[in-house]
Amino acid sequence: MTRKELLRRYLVFLVGLFLNALGISFVIKAGLGSSPISSLPYVISLGTPMSLGITTFIINILLIAGQALMLKKEFGRDQWMQFPVLVLFCLAIDLTMWMLSFLHPDAYAWQIVSLLVGCVILGFGVSLEVVANVVMVCGEAFVNTLACKWKKEFGWVKIGFDCSLVASACIVSLFMFGGIEGVREGTVVAALLVGFISRLFYRRLGALGRWVSLGAEQVQPAPAMTGEHLVITIGREYGR
């Protein structure tokens, strides 16, 4: 990977990271709950003086620590890159929550609109991160580590992980408030829509994918031209 390609990939990734934070903030500002991945830090932020960015940082630091315990010596540079990404993500969450401080939809219809806007933005941000393909965010990296250790499919582990976060958010909410706060129908809607929306966007981002990988295409060596016949090897057996 050339330096130019790497810069392009990180640029797309950072845009996706910011859009993720903006989408989460929109979903929360709708007043219909939060996305599953942010449900636990959001509930904690409701009952403490800490901002959503700070509680998100604390929860995700625990996820990084969990990966380190599971991977041990295999916890390398790629995993450590989650830390600066997490710092930027948490700052973006607090920034976007401040940017949307004016948003307080009272009518249920406007709450639904805000929720759907947040899901679309969040889905687009996720698709950009997939196109960039440089760093996994903490939640995805933790799920990936579990899936590898348990030898299970990533998708099923992801569903179980999201459900466990929502369940933990409900338990913490019952303990702190005596009722369910921060987890509502919007949480279910976000869980169902964001993945679907991100797949729709990803299928239409082929041009962006070619743009970020252009540097790699430019440095690929041309095939050697010789007077000898072409030999193709499959495994260790020769064939014409």
Summary of the structure (lengths in Angstrom):
residues: 240
radius of gyration: 21.3
end to end distance: 32.0
largest distance: 81.0
contacts: 746
relative contact order: 0.19
helix: 73%
strand: 2%
